[in-house]
Amino acid sequence: MIRESVVRVGGLSFRVRSSDGPEGTSRTFVLIHGIGASHRYLSRLHERLAATGSVHSIDLPGFAGLPKPDHAPDIAETATALGDVLTRLGVERAVLVGHSMGAQWVVELGAQRPELTAAVVVIGPVTDSEHRSAPAQAVALTADVLGETPGANAIVFTDYLRCGPRWYARHLPFMIGYPIEERVAALTAPLLVIRGGNDPVAGIRWCRRLRDSAAEGFVAVVPGHRHVVQHTAPGAVASAIIAHLRR
């Protein structure tokens, strides 16, 4: 059973969808979507991970139909507020999982709040330093869309419509400019980088660079899948995360 609540921190509204894990489990997962998206393309992964621990899927301010604040918070501000949300939820230590731009938010949160962070998992992380511009990202995203499943595209496109082009555009410079390869070096928790084997957005060289920039980093590849691998192959992604935690 999933419980839904809205947590407000400093004028920012976060929607939290929470599931309890099996009795006797203490592991907690926090799932964060990417730019323009929502919890919906994380729901299959949420379900798989809930078999092994508590899960909180969090929609960020201005996305997923949430109120848009009077300013677009940058990545550091959003991560700080996310840490406050987790504290209010009573989360003491969590596996932080972020997809695409969500990877930036969870890396920043892990760097800011190491005491809250058991591990950091980034899926299809952006922005590849070799393609760090809006046009390059648009080309990669278009290439990805052409190979994604109709179901995945339907979820992403409808969430983009709910977000709206203005709110998306206000966050795009943050996404392009965030030096995630530098911030992963500040993590004290282990880092797992997951990519679909055919992901045109997060290339394998880029993912290996993030792995090598972390104090303790690993890469897992799901063959035959693309950028939205957590939706199209949730079982494989969940298995990679659990195997990482058992190392």
Secondary structure, 3 states (H helix, E strand, C coil): CEEEEEEEECCEEEEEEEECCCCCCCCEEEEECCCCCCHHHHHHHHHHHCCCCEEEEEECCCCCCCCCCCCCCCHHHHHHHHHHHHHHHCCCCEEEEEECHHHHHHHHHHHHCHHHEEEEEEECCCCCHHHCCHHHHHHHHHHHHCCCCHHHHHHHHHHHHHHCHHHHHHHHHHHHHCCHHHHHHHCCCCEEEEEECCCCCCCHHHHHHHHHHCCCEEEEEECCCCCCHHHHCHHHHHHHHHHHHCC
